[in-house]
């Protein structure tokens, strides 16, 4: 998954990031906001990465972490070799049943991230891979085309409104038809999706295939400005709920304000991969800012858990995760958690705009 693949997720996450700043900037650190899972156990941290020996419960996802490392070894031998000393030391840490404050016993250290506020609160968002129902030919219900990238056009490609009005018709670019315009748009936001033709054939992975080159406008921002969704409740799920409760015409009138449009490329028997070209394991991989957390890095993350309605009520768990992806909006003290495939991870990803503590595990 190349960085350009995150074009839409970049802008949606930018909106979340700006909204979170608006939420927290009005409160001084002394007010110590906690509604999004913020904690203040270690006081003010002065460096981006600070040596710290946390006493936490054992990570809940050790088996998923081991699978993720195996996928690195098989899919990207060079990345595995670059970090092999770390991975093998963590294997020893696991096999010896050591605590989270004992990485030093296997030649590693734990470096706590300072977080966006300097108190260890690392911004956590979530992303996922949708599954959408499609047909190979249009029907009365399945009437919304998904297009591959035009390859023979020397002129500027049409904008979203022009595409919706048929500018690409009769060019043999349709690769499937869905029954939901908002599903198509969410696939653009996430940068890829699995599609189900519902004919007993395997799911097909539609990867990012390019964009039309027109300017992007945030749909989330527009809905907030129009008073359709409250700023504090903005999420992909909120956008989807709004779309399902409004007419097709009203949805199109909203979406065409975003002139940009994403195209896709079918890939058969393909796994979801990140920027490191490694298949991603749900809840064991993250997207990071590689200038701070390089690809292949192992991070111990204290993750706030959300209820089915997206509410944080104080439950948390610790996970060992590997940085294997990037995103244009993932800058500095910010991770995007890969949560998996399908509706349930998608609903959860839509709610995540929270904070957790994190420790980079390295020599």
Secondary structure, 3 states (H helix, E strand, C coil): CCHHHHHHHHHHHHHHHHHHHHHHHCCCHHHCCCCCCCCCCCCCCCCCEEECCCCCCCCCCHHHHHHHHHHHHHHCHHHHHHHHHHHHHHHHHHHCCCCCCCHHHHCCEEEEECECCCCCEEEEEEEEEEEEEEECCCCCCCCEEEECCCCCCCCCCCCHHHHHCCCCCCCCCEEEEECCHHHHHHHHHHCCEEEECCCCCCCEEEEEEEECCCCCCCHHHHHHHCCCCCHHHCCHHHHHHHHHCCCHHHHHHHHCCCCCCEEEEEECCCCCECCCCCECCCCCEEECCCCCCCCCCEEEEEEEEECCCCCEEEEEEEEEEEEEECCCCCCCCEEEEEEEECHHHHHHHHHCEEEECEEEEEC
